[in-house]
Amino acid sequence: MKGVRIAWLLAFIAVVAVALATVVVVYDIMLAGEEQHYLPMKDALVTFIASNHPDAASFITNLDLIYQGRGIFSGEGWILDLSGSNTNGTIYADFSIARTQNSSGIPHRILWSGVVSNGTIIETNYTHAL
């Protein structure tokens, strides 16, 4: 009887492990699809900030941003928060030198906000504090 219980328990653990692995794979696939939705908006924002704010360009070019979920990308001192679609939505960008490996020196902080209206980025606020 004890051997049957152990076999049943091992089978149950195996089923739970497979179920959890399936959930993780499905979540990863959903997250990848969600990231694809936001990539054009993220790329347009990075280009917009670098083109319109030369003082910020050195901090925002060649970024390796990681998708965190729910429209948020982060990395290299930046947090980009995107909501809506590529044609209509709100966008926020926040840079802090303190979130980078080069946190010594001038304590730069950049706060940017804007909207996407009919596919066009419109800046509503830009602050670069030193």
N, C-alpha and C positions, 0 to 999 in steps of 0.2 A: 504494500500500500504506500509506503514511504517513497519507493522508486517511482510510482505513478504520480505522486504529488510533485516530485522534483521534475519529472519529465513535463508535466503540465505547466509548472512554473517557468521552466526554460522555454517552452513553446510560447507562453504568454509574453515573456520578455522579448523573444524574437519578433513577435507580431507588433508589439509596441515600438520596438526599434525600427522596424520597416515603416510603420505609420509615421513616426517622427521624421525619418529620413525623407519620406514623401512630402511631408509638410514643408520641410526646409527647401527641397527642390522646387516645389510649387511657389513658395515665397520668393526664392531667388529669381525664378522666371517672371513673376509678377513685378518684382522690383526692377528687373532689367527692362521690361516693357515700359514701366513708368518712367525710368530714366531716359529712355529714347524719346518720350513725349516732351521732356524738358530740355534736352540737349540743344535744339535750335535757339531757344530763348536764352539759355546760358551762354552759348557762343556769341550771340548777338550782343548780349550785355557786356561781356568781356571786351569785345571789339569796340563797342560804344564808349565805354569808360576810357580805354586806352587811346582812342582817337580824339576824344573831346577834352581829356584832362592829362596833358603831358606830365604833370607832376605825379600822377598816379600810374602812368604807363610802365615805369620800371618795376612796379609791384604787381602788376596784373598780367604781364605778357608771359607766355610759355608756362602757364599754370598747369599743375596736375591736380585737378579737383576730384574729389571722391563723392559719389552720390550717397547721401545719407538716408534718403527716403522722403516722402511728402514734399518734393520740390526743393529740397535743401542740398546744396553742394558745399563742400568745405575742403580746405587745404591751403598750406603755405600762407597762413595768416588770414585767409578770406573765409567768409560765410556768405553764400548767396542763397537767398530765400525767394523762390519763384512760385507764384500761384496763378491759376487760370490757364489760358491756352496761349499758343504762340501768336495769336492775333489779338487777344484781349486778356489783360491780367495785371497784377502788381508785382513789382520786383524790388528787392532790397539787397544791398551789398554792404558788407561790413568788413573792414580790414583793420587789423591791429598788429603792429610789429611784435607785440608781446606774445602773440600766438605762433611766432616763427622761431626757428633755431637761431636766427640772428637778432635776438631781442635786445642786444646791447646797442648803444648809440641813441640816435634821435627817436623818440617814442611816437612814430607816425600813427595816426588813426584816421581812417577814411570811412565816412558814412555816406552812402548814396541811396536814393530812393527814386522810383519812377513808376510809370505805367506803360503797358503795351496797349496801343489803341489801333485797331485795324492793321496790326502787324508792324506798327512804327513805335519805336521806343521814345518816350517823352520823359525827360528828366524833371523831377519835381524838387529835388534837394541834393546838394553836393557840399560836403564839408571835409576839408583835409586839415586836420589839426596836427601841429608839430609840438 
